[in-house]
Amino acid sequence: MSGEGTTLQFDPPGPGSWNLDPVHFPRPVTRYWAEIHPEPFRRGTHEFMAFYGTLLDALETQYVNGFAYNAMRPAPEDEIPQRFARAEQVWADKVWREQLRDWDETFKPAAIRAHRELQAVDADVLSDDGLVEYLTRCRDHHSRMIFQHMRFTGSAMLPVGDLLAHVSDWTGVAPAETLAMMRGAAPVSAGASGELTRLVTAITHDDAARALLDSSGDPAKILAELRASGGEVGNAMSEYLDLVGCRLLDGFDISGRYALELPDALLRAIRSSVEGAGSGTEDVDIRIAAIRSQVPDEHRAQFDELLGEARLMYRLRDERGVFSDIWASGIMRRAALAAGRRLEASGRIHSAEHFVDAGFDEMCALVLGTGGPSADELAQRAAERGSRTAKDAPASLGPPPPPPPDPSGLPPGVARVMHGMVIALGELFGSSEAPHEDNLLRGLAASGGVYEGPARRVSGPSQFDRIQQGDVLVTESTTEAFNILLPLLGAIVTDAGGLLSHSAIVAREYGIPGVVGTRTGTDRIPDGTRVRVDGDAGEVTVYG
């Protein structure tokens, strides 16, 4: 494997089988992320797997040349009886509701308070010692938020996976059709918030604010003027920017961009929201009725129950990232850039942006002037990281994984838990295997509808300002935070990810056609080419 002429050695990072994760990490990560992510990630996955009585102990992630590899770790033998008992309790008590209550009443509000407290700090006025202390606070908060994201994973995934399993058994309906019943259950996935609603209402009723929003001036200045305008518009803009301004627009690593770094894209997304872009969810009841009619009479009451639980929990899928580590990562990036600007001004690094390619201890040493990598070394790291994608890495490392346990020999409770989790994870990571033709790409039908428009090939958050109204986004994958920019898009096409990937969820929630898991869309669709995205058939036609 190579990038920029450098041969990369890929060795398993530990015992067992390791699988590449191109869905969440389509590009190499920074040293900071590779250092901070594995421990809270494993701890969080351990907690949710024990909470649900699975036969797995944790999902472990390690980084090889900056690429993410995952390995499943089985539960210890002496815990198996306890896991069996817990799995029975899962179904008897619907324990996911307990976690949703904890999320809404405790964890989410506490996280928002902590985010706001950290982002209120002006890092540029801190002393060097104060800046190191602030970087440490942001790093520690970031770690806690990664753990928080992962500990709620089971509650976000199991009810949906269980619904998919039962509907498939009862009707043979394709997973894409089943998941279409989820639309409207996760407003955050379409960028909805009380703050945005208030902002749209305020601007709609203020002619001067609407004229300023639509003006052709500098986007950052327009946002600042709206924020400073006073009255309902100024208050609403301040609340909205405080909510989304420091969130990453895509990805999880601090190499991404947060919303206020791309004021042009953010401003155009607000304009689209004010203009009423997007569509409703009127067809969901029709879709539900159509599938319900195929369920045998004796199972319809259970179908109604499973659908209700899946729709109840569906919003947690994206909320746990948007309000946890995606926001915390943007805050850490903001602090890192403040340090980077200080070092660039003193001539110690070539660009403030290069600071994010330092490890955390290196960051502290650079700020204090006690060591750290040279300016040239940081620049080289940034260049090498930016020159590669997950396509430059092998799909797996180590021996083939062992076969999963035979569910027929398991108690019913744990068999159902494992089946639901396996289906949900499969729909998260799975890509299409359908063959392509010369001008026709096949993927997974993630979100229905047909749309024709210009393809906008975007390789990362730094290019989001290239997106124009009505473009078809063509990218490796997206995260839930991309929902802020959804009003600009006509359709989404991705290389990686399945029907429960964030790209698929945000496309469904916003009601735009989506085809995911095409494998090679970014290679075969030139930027600017007109394409036809058929989200019902899972096909992308490339014209010209």
N, C-alpha and C positions, 0 to 999 in steps of 0.2 A: 504494500500500500504506500502511496506517496502523495505529497502535496508540496508544490513549489520546489520540486526537485529533491526533497528530503525523504528518505526511506523510513517508514515507521515500522517498528517492531510491535506486534500485538501478542502479548502473552496473557494467559488467564490471570486475573488479579487475586485468585484464591482457589480453593478446591471446588469441584463441582462444575456444572454447566452454566455458562453465562450468555445471556441474549442481549443484543444491542437494542437500545430504546431510541429509535429515530422519531417517535411520535412526540415525546416531551422534549427531546434534545436533538433536533435535526442538525445542529452545528456543535463544534467542540465548545467546552465550557472554560471559564477562567480558572486559574489556580485557586482563587478565593472560593469559588463555588465547589470545586472538587474537594477542598479541605472541609468546608462547613456542612455540606449536604448529607454525606453518608450516615453519620451517627444519628441525627434526629429523624432522618428518613426511616432507618431501620427500627428505631425505638417506636416511632409512630405506627409502622406497619405491624410490629409485634403486638402493640396494644389492641389494634382493631381485630387482628386475627385471633387473639385470645378472647376478646370480648364476644366474638361470634362463634367460638368453639370450633374453629377450623382445624384441620390437620397440619397446618403450616405454622411455623413459628414466626417468620418474618420474611420480608422481601428485602434483599440486600442489594445496594447499588455501589459500584466502584467505577472509577474513571481510568481509562486506558488511552493515553495520548489525547485526553480531553473528551473522549467519547464515553457515554453512559452505558454500562452493562449491568444487567440485573440477574440475580440468582435467587431461586426459591429455597428457603431453609425449612426442613420438616420440623414439626413439633417434637419435643423430647418424648421418648417412650413413656416415661413415668407420668406425663401429663395427659395421656390419651383418654383415660377414663373420665377425668375432669372435663376434657373437651367434649366428649360425648354427652355428658349431662348438660353442659352449657348450651350445646346446639339444640337440645330439646326445649330448653327454656327460651331460646331465641324466638321460636315459633309460637310458643304458648303465650308469651308476654309481649310480642312485637317490640323487642328491646330497642329497635331503631328509633322509636318514638321518644324514648328516654334521652337518646343522644340529640335528637332534634330539639327537644326542650332545653337541654344543656347549651346547645349552640345558640339558640335564640335568646335565652335569658342570661347567659353567663359569658360564654367564650367570645361570641361575635361582638357584643357591646364592649367587653374589656379590650379586645384587640383594636377596635376602632379608637378607643380612648388612648391606648398606647401609641398607635400610629400618629394620631393628631399631636400628641405631646412631643414626639420625636421630630416630626416634620415642621413644628413651630420654631425649632432651634435654627438660628442663623449661623451656620458653620463657618462662614467667611470671617466673622468677627472674633472667633475663638483664638486663644493662644495655641501654640503648637501642642503643649501638654493637654490643653482643653480639647483640642481637635482629636487627639489620640483617645482621650476618654470618651468623646462622643462617638468616634468610630467603634469603640468597644461596645458601647451601649447599643448601637445600631446592629452590630454583629450578633450580640447576645439575643436581642429581640428577634432578629432574622431567624436564628436557630430555633427559638421557641415557636415561631410561626410555621416553620417547616414541619415540626413535630405536630402542631395543631392541625395542619392541612391533612396529614396522613392519618391521624388517629380517627378522623371522621370518614375515612374512605369506605369502610364496610357499610355504614349506614347510607351512604350515597349510592352504593352499587348493588347491594344484595336485593332489596325489594324490586329493583328494575330487572336484575338478572333472573329472579324467581318468576316474575311475570313473563319474561321472554321464554323461559323453560316451559311453563305451563301452556301458554298460548300455542307454542310450537307443537306440543304433544296433542293438544285438543283439536287444532285446526290445520296445522301445516303452513300457516301464514308466515311469510318471510319476516325476519327481524326488522327490516326497514319499515314495513307496514305497521308492525306493533309499536315501534318507537315513535311513529307519527302521532300516536295517541297521547304522547307526552307533551306535545306542543302547548305552550301557554302555561305550563306548570313551573317554569323557571324564568321569571321575568328578568332576573339579573343577567341571564345569558344573552338577552337582547339589549343589554345596556340600560335597562330600566332602573330608575331610582326615584324616590320622592324628590330629591334635589333637582334632577333633570326635569321632571314634570313641572316643578315650581318655576324653574328657569324658562322653560318653553312658554308657560302661561304668562310670565312677567314680560317677556320680550314681545309676545304676540299683542299685548295690550299697551305697548309703549312704542309709538311711531318713531321717536328719536332713537331709541335703542335698536329697533329693527333696521333703521337706516344705517346706523353704525355697524351693526352685525354684517350687513350686506355690502359695506364699503370695501374699497380695494386697497386699503392701506396695509401697513405691516401687521401681520396676524398677531404677533406678540403684543403690540401696542393696542390693537383693538380689544383683545382679551383684557388687558390691563385697564383700559378706559371703561369698559363695561363693568369691570369689578369695582372701579372707583367712582362709578356714576351716582351712587347713593340710591336711596329709595328701594323699592322692591327688586328692581333689576340688579342693582349692585349687591344687595344682600344675597339674592338667589345665585348670582354668578360666583360670589365668594364661597358659598356653601358647596356649589357644584365642583369648583376647582379644588377646594379643600378635600373633597371626597375622591376625585379621580386624578388630580394633578400629579401626584407622586406615584401613581400606580404604573407599573410596566405596561406598555401597550401589547407586548407579546413576549413569550418566553418566561423563564424563571430566574435566569442568571443576571448578574449586574452588568453584563455586556449589552443588555437590551436598552431600550429607551423608555423613559417614563413620559406621560402625556404632555407635560409642560415643555418638554424638550422638542416636541413637534407641534408648535402652535398652529401652523397652517392646517395640518390634518385635523387637529382638535377643533379648530374654528369651523372648518368645512363640515365636520360631523355635527356640530351644534346647529349650523344652518340647515342641514338636512332634517334634523329632528324638529326644528321649528316649522319647516315646510311640510312636515307630516309624512316623511318617507317611511316605508315599511308597510306591512299588511297585517290584518287581524288574524284571529284564530277561529273564524266562524265554521270552518270545515272540520274541526276536531270532533264535534259531536257526531257528525256524519260518519267519520272514520271509525269512531268507537262503536257506533251502532252496526256498521257493516261487519266488523270483526266479531262483535258479540253475537250476531245472528248465526255465525258459523260454529260457535261454541255449543256443544251438546247441552240440552236443557238441564241435566243434572249437575252441570258444572258452572252454570251462569252466575249463581250467587257467589261462588268462589272467585269467578272472573271479576265480578264487580268489586269484591274485597281486595283482590290483588292489584287491580288497576288503581283503586283509591290509595293504597299504600305506596305504590310506585310513584304516583303523581304527587303525593304528599312529600316524599323524600327527594324528588328529582332536583329541586333547586339547590339542595346541598352539594350536588355534584360540582357546580361551579362556584357557589358562594364560599365554600371552604378554601378555595384558592384566592379568589378576588379579595376577600377580607382577611386573608392570612399572609402567606409568604409572597404573593405577587405585589402586594402593597409594601410589605416589609423590605422586599428586594429593591423596590424603587427608592425607598428611603435610604437604604444602604448605598445605593448607587449615587444618590444625591450627595451624601456625605463624602463618598470617595472622589467625586468630581470636584468638590470644594478643595479637598486636599490636592488633587491633581492640578487645579488652577494655581494653587500656591506654589507648587514645585515648578510648574511651567514658567511662572512669572520670575522665579529666581534662576531659571536656566538649568534646572537639575533634571528635567525630563523634557522630551520634545513636544509632547501634547498632553493636555490634562486627561484626555480619553485613555491614554496608555496606562494611567494609574490603576485602572480596573484589572489589569493583567498582573498585578502583584498579589502574592499571597498575603494573608492578613498580617502576619508578623513582619513581612517585608513592608507593608503599608506603614505600620507604626515606626519602623526603623527609618523609612524615607522621610516621614514627617519630622521626626526628631533629629534627623541628620546623623544617625548612628550607624548607617549601613544601608543595605538593600541593593537591589539590582541596578545596573547602570541604565542610563537613558536609552542607549542602543539596544540593550537586552530587552527592555520592556517593549520597545518598538518592534523588535523581531518577534517577540511572543504575540503581539497583537496582529502582526502581518500573517504569521503562520496560522493562528486561530481563524482568521478571516478568510483564509485560502482554502479551507476544507469544509466538507459536509459529511453527514453520516454515510453517504455513498462511498466515502473513502475508507470505511471501516468494515471488517468482516461481520456478518450477521450473528455469529456465535463464536464463543471461545471455550476451550475445554472439551470434555467428552460429551456425547449426546445425553440429553436428560433422561432419567429413568421414566418408565411409563407411570401414569397416575394410578393411584390405588383403584381397585375394582369397586365401584360404588355398590354393587349388588351384595357385597359382604359387609357393608356398613350399617349401623343403626339408621333408621329413617331420618331422624333429625339432622345428623351430621351429613348424611348423603345429600339431603336437600340443600344444606348450606354450601357444601362443596360444589354441587352442580350449578347453583345459582351464581356463585363467585366465578367459577370457570367460564361460564357463558358470558358474564359481564366483562371479565378481563379479555376474553376472546374478541368481543365486540369493540373493546377499547383499542387493542393493538393490531387486530387483523387487517390486512389489506386485501384488495382484490387479486385474484389469480387469473382473471379472464384475459385472453390474448387481445392485443391491440391490432389494428389495421393501419394502413399508411396514414390516413388522416382522421382516424377514429381511435380514441383512447377509451378504455373501459375501466371503471372503478366501482365503488360501492354507491348505491343510490341513497345518499344521506338525507337529502331534503328535496321534496318534490317541486315540480314546476320546470319550465323551459325558459331560457334566457339567452339572447345573443348580444354580444358586446365585445369590446377590445380587451384582450388579455393583458393584465398587468403583472409581469413577473417580478416578484418581490422576494429577495433572498434573506431579508431580516428587517428588524424594526427600524434600522437607520434609513430604510428606503420607503417607509410608509408615507412620507410626504409626496411621493410620486403618484399615489392613488388618486384618481379623479372620479367624480360622480359617475356611477354606472359601469365602472370597470369590473372585470372578472378577475378576482384575486387568484393568482397561480403561485403557490408557495409550498414549501416542504410540509409544514404543519403550522397550526396556530394554537395558542392557549386561550383560556376563557377571557383573559383581559382584553383580547382583541375586540370584544363586544363594543367598546367605545367607538370604534371606527366603522361598525357595520352599516350605518346609514348611507355610507358612500358606495357600497358595493351592489352590483347586480347579481353576482353569483360567486361561489367559492369552489376552487379545485385544489386538492392537495395530493402530494406524493404518498404520505404516510398517514396511518390512523384508520380506525374502523368506525362503526356506526355510533359508538359511544365516546369517540374522541371529542375533544372540545370543539374542533372545527365543525363536526357534524351537529353537535348540540346547538352552537350559536347560529348556524345556518337555519336549522329547524325553527328555533325560537323566533328568529327575525323574519322567517318566511321567505328566504331567498333560495334558489336552487343550489344544491351542493352535491358535488361528486368527490369522494375522498378515497384515499388508498389507491391512486392510479399508478403508483410506483415510480413512474418516469415522466409525469406531467411537466415538471420544471425543465426537463431536458428536451422535450418534444414540442413544447408550445412556445414559440418565440414571443418576446415582448411586443405588444402592440398588435399582434395578429387577431383578427376577428374569430371568435369561437362561439359555438352553440353548446350550451350546458343543459343537458337533459337530466334533471335530478330525479326523475321517475325511473328512467332506464339505467341510470348510472353511466352515461356516455357523454363524451366531449368530442365534438366535431371541430376540426381545425380547418379554417378556410384560408386559401391562398398559400 
